[in-house]
Amino acid sequence: MSIAKAQIRELQSSFIQSLGDKGFGKVNPNDLPILERVLAIYGEAFNKRVTQILDDEKITSSGKLANPAEPIITKFGTGYILSVGYEQGSEQDKYYRFVNKGVLGTSNEKADPNTPYKFDKANKAVNISAVEKWLSYNKLKSVAVKKYSKLGVETKAIESKKSLAWIIATSIHRKGIRSTHYFDRAISQIFNKDFIADLALAIGGDVQIQIKQTITYRDWE
């Protein structure tokens, strides 16, 4: 369903009606004001969809991935680029792709086999710093693990933060990180055929404004 169709019609009408008003002036023929607004609307819709998927499916615990950067519209001549996602170099930018695509573990149980990311089987050292940070977010103080003995299986609680982090990190290294495709899904759900149709409608509206402007100003001469 179109996100911006109603706004496009309203913007088109208001721009055309404003042509010739003292406070309006000429529209730069190299600018596409309706197209720019539509790109901004879709950028905002993408951010909301990312947040909604993360929240609905409880994909992350820290919440930082649910705060993508403000969409940026960059103009090159008569062309535009809409940039969405996370600020380059930010903490989110460093790890969102692993949550999105997943990471293969050494005995993978979770990740999509098509993910380009995997843990190195030859690397026996497991980095626990990220898990320690996660533990601080969740205030997890103990976890039950199985202790094997000749008499059977016992259960004991591990309360040391570093020990907890090592156990969890080792499990992640072995099982992998689940593929969520949250970012990919947000892209496909927002930037779809309706987005293309709205772009075409916006460009058509901008052209109509420019034609109307040309006629209006010629009438004044």
Order of alpha helices (4+ residues) and beta strands (2+ residues): alpha-alpha-beta-beta-alpha-beta-alpha-beta-beta-alpha-beta-alpha-alpha
